[in-house]
């Protein structure tokens, strides 16, 4: 969660940029061969949805969208770690 210290447009841009960085970093376990294809596909799908939410927040902010994005971020983390765990044992 980011504080609004430099205005709403700046904060929305930061949300988008942080999400892009998060997406890239979430692919690193596959890149360094710590995980397999299952994790890679899950990270791509989950990250793509998260990027979609962040882009929608950047372009057309609403409080309802921000709440949905926050709820998705919690599910995103849980599902991403679950994919890493399942990938490890398969």
Secondary structure, DSSP 8 states (H G I E B T S, - for coil): ----SS-HHHHHHHHHHHHHHHHHHHTHHHHTTSS-HHHHHHHHHHHHHHHHHHHHHHHS--HHHHHHHHHHHHHHHHHHHHHHHHHHH-
